[in-house]
Amino acid sequence: MLVSSLAILTVCAWSAFAGDPEEGFTPMFNGKDLTGWEGKPGWWRVENGCITSESTPEKPCPTAHYLMWRGGKPGDFELRLEYRLVGGNSGVQFRSKELPEWDTSGYQADMEDGGQWTGCLFEHTRGGVSMRGERVVIDPDSTRHVTRIGDPDELLKRVKKQDWNSYRIIALGDQIVLEINGTVMCRAIDRQTGLAAKEGVIALQMHPGPPMKVQFRNLRIKLFDPPPSPPQTAR
């Protein structure tokens, strides 16, 4: 019989969709300039082959803004990238709405130079959808069912502070998985009426607050249109 879709959406199962781990991925960034991206003028640049944004005491960031990827509004996909964050907070928006003044609203794969938000699934309307170490199922009526899948402090030890980390975002139907450095940080099955987004923009965040610097590199995406058929397992 078919394994349930909930059981299928594991990182190990997803790795089995292709013998080559990088097969089917398309680069999102050319490593030279911001072709294919748009953001608030004066805030984003390419430094040593990395998308970079930085605030300083002389140039503070008063409000959050985002660098928008202009390659489409994906629904079902796998996104891989590397990031380095020194100070503050940042994140990767996906299945999000683009708003005026380089703003967005929607899902965010969160990261920070601290212990609270790294590896968490954030959403602007609801806040923390699934925190690090959680598997959360949200019913259409917003009822939440939370299961612990790991210790948040132990998971945080897998993240290299102020150094390069790999981030993997998988979105398929109502299911989302966030992984850092090969370790699943959280999972969500979001079925909430009116808030569970099915597609939208991808964007990189510059966060307000104290001085910080965030960099991204090796961004690539695999689109599933139509979504891949899950493997069949005989009982």
ZIFENRA-V924814 format. One record per pair of residues at least 4 apart in sequence whose ideal C-beta (glycine too) atoms are under 6 Angstrom apart, sorted by the first residue. I is the first residue (numbers start at 1). J is the second residue. Records with the same first field share a line. If there is no record, write none. Layout:
I = J / J
This chain:
1 = 235
3 = 7 / 8 / 233
8 = 13 / 230
9 = 175
11 = 179 / 184
17 = 228
18 = 23
24 = 222
25 = 220 / 222
26 = 221
27 = 220
28 = 69 / 219 / 220 / 221
29 = 219
30 = 35
31 = 49
33 = 46
36 = 70 / 71
37 = 67 / 69
38 = 68
39 = 44 / 67 / 102
40 = 65 / 102
43 = 53 / 206
44 = 53 / 67
45 = 52
47 = 52
50 = 215 / 217
51 = 216
52 = 215
53 = 206 / 214
54 = 213
55 = 59 / 60 / 61 / 211 / 212
56 = 211
57 = 211
61 = 206 / 208
62 = 208
63 = 208
64 = 207 / 208
65 = 102 / 206
66 = 102 / 104 / 203 / 205
67 = 204
68 = 201 / 203
69 = 202
73 = 199 / 200 / 201
74 = 223
75 = 198 / 199
76 = 172 / 224 / 227
77 = 171 / 221 / 223
78 = 170 / 222
79 = 169 / 221
80 = 168 / 220
81 = 167 / 216 / 219
82 = 164 / 166 / 217 / 218
83 = 165 / 167 / 216
84 = 164 / 215
85 = 90 / 111 / 113 / 214
86 = 162 / 213
87 = 113 / 211 / 212
88 = 113 / 207 / 209 / 212
89 = 112 / 207
90 = 111 / 205 / 207 / 214
91 = 108 / 109 / 110 / 111 / 205
92 = 109
93 = 104 / 106 / 108 / 203
94 = 107 / 202
95 = 106 / 107 / 197 / 199 / 200
96 = 104 / 106 / 200 / 201
97 = 105 / 106 / 200
98 = 104 / 201
99 = 103 / 104 / 105
104 = 203
105 = 124
106 = 197 / 200
107 = 123
108 = 122
109 = 169 / 178
110 = 117 / 120 / 122
111 = 118
112 = 117 / 118
115 = 156
118 = 159
119 = 132 / 178 / 180 / 185
120 = 128 / 131 / 132
121 = 129 / 130 / 178 / 186 / 188
123 = 129
125 = 195
129 = 188
130 = 134 / 136 / 186 / 188
132 = 152 / 155 / 185 / 186
133 = 150 / 151 / 152 / 155
134 = 146 / 186
135 = 147 / 149 / 187
136 = 144 / 146 / 188
137 = 145 / 189
138 = 144 / 190 / 191 / 192
139 = 143 / 191
140 = 191 / 193
142 = 192
150 = 155
155 = 185
158 = 181 / 183
159 = 165 / 180
160 = 165
165 = 180 / 181
166 = 181
167 = 180
168 = 179
170 = 177
171 = 176
172 = 227
174 = 189 / 190 / 191
175 = 189
176 = 188
177 = 187
178 = 185 / 186
179 = 184
180 = 185
190 = 196
191 = 196
192 = 196
204 = 216
224 = 228
